[in-house]
């Protein structure tokens, strides 16, 4: 299915006429066309380059997580890539990622909200997690207050 379509004259080399008429020659005798070995080498080299590029792209896509692919398909590709680079740098240098990446995280958040039609599932998860954290905080605070009253 992924094969490139070639016209019958190219996909079936036996259908190519090996004789051509020379327009500059005064005789009408057919001349044999010799293939240029160098052009065949160039074609092979181009095919090899294309194949290697496709393989490299396939490997990169396989390495990319589903979440990252989702984020990059939407309207916030660039802010997400900036955020991703910041996080990678912060992890590499053992930095506080929340502090280091605050600005790019804010930019990404604003972009996602501006494109909420696409990023709604991610935004909803964030809201759910935030609500859970607040509920847990309140529960712990009440527990501490009760212990202090005793």
Buried (B, 14 or more C-beta within 10 A) or exposed (E): EEEEEEEEEEEEEEEEEEEEEEEEEEEEEEEEEEEEEEEEEEEEEEEEEEEEEEEEEEEEEEEEEEEEEBBBEBBBEEBBBBBBEBBEEBEEEEBEBEEBBEEBBEBBBEBBEEBEEBBEEBBEEEEEEEEEEEEEEEEEEEEEEEEEEE
